[in-house]
Amino acid sequence: MKDDVAISDAADVARRVKAILVGSLGNLVEYYDFYAYSAFSLYFAKAFFPGDDPVAQNPSTAAIFAIGFFMRPIGGWLFGVIADTRGRKTSLMLSVLLMCLGSLIVACAPTYATIGVGAPALLLAARLLQGLSLGGEYGSSATYLAEMATSERRGFYSSFLYVTLIGGQLTALVVLLALQNVFLTGEQLRAFGWRIPFVIGAALALFAFVMRRDLDETDAFKQANAAPRHVSGLRALLAYPRQALIVVGLTMGGTLAFYVYTTYMQKFLKLSVGLTDAQTTWVSAGTLVFAMILQPIYGALADRIGRRRLLLGFGVLGTLGTVPLLTTIQHAGGPWEAFALIAVA
């Protein structure tokens, strides 16, 4: 009897781990696709916007990158509804297909020299699709990982959402390093090489779609779907305004800090600190590896001491340390000093 229980427990753990790894893989691919835009924007800015001044072109590409974020809440709501009505698995499969489409549009888009203002319009459309997809991916993945985890290990298992999120950024930087240092020259990257990462992203998204077809649906969804529903998800959320506002505030603070020290930092190192293209990429990649390693550690710590203490620590240190850190990074003496300061952040 004990052996049967042990075998059953082991099978359940294996099922949960497999589901979390496959679900996380799709998340990595989605974030790779989303951040390939940021990693390669220095190379394709001229293809979509006229002029010869990169300092003037980069705000235009950054603006389109930012517009993609306005679609993420809509994607979160839309795919959240799909996840609650059709299942987490269906939502995750649809979101990765939509990301594939966005990446293909960028990869195949004609340049400004070919179709004029139609080029940035296509780029904008692709980013809107990717923002919609990523909003759905984030919420669906977070739900799926949390529901697949056991209660005593939920922090550790859920941390892999950010492991794969950072892994997606890191993969985009690895592709950039390979193209910069092994396969292409700077001129080739600006001419056509910037399309390659988006082709890779579309192919990876299709691979993730195939992998996700075999995902197990969560027990929480099956139980919720079997029970009668008396109120909509939005009404249920509005019934707890204080808790909802706390979650929104925490998410805003954490998201802002994350993007400042990851996505924006690449441009900051290049344009404000004055590092070379290669130095910028290596520093960004190194700090992402460091941050990725920290995620499971913090997740396990949250399981041990509670979420509240870690969140309070982040809030206090983030509020007091951001301006001094950014100011110091701007005057960094070289790539190693910049890396150390960003690692502290």
Buried (B, 14 or more C-beta within 10 A) or exposed (E): EEEEEEEEEEEEEEEBEBBBEBBBBBBBBBBBBBBBBBBBBBBBBBBBBBEEEBEEBBEBBBEBBEEBBEBBEBBBBBBBBBBBEBBBBBBBBBBBBBBBBBBBBBBEBEBBEEEEEEBBEBBBBBBBBBBBBBBBBBBBBBBBBBBBBEEEBBBBBBBBBBBBBBBBBBBBBBBBBEBBEEEBEEEBBBBBBBBBBBBBBBBBBBBBBEBBEEBBBBEBBEEEEEEEEEEEEEEEEEEEEEEEEEEEEBEEBBEEBBBBBBBBBBBBBBBBBEBEBEBBBBBBBBBBBBBBEBBBEBBBBBBEEEBEEBBEEBBEBBEEEBEEBBEBBBEBEEBEBBBBBBBEB
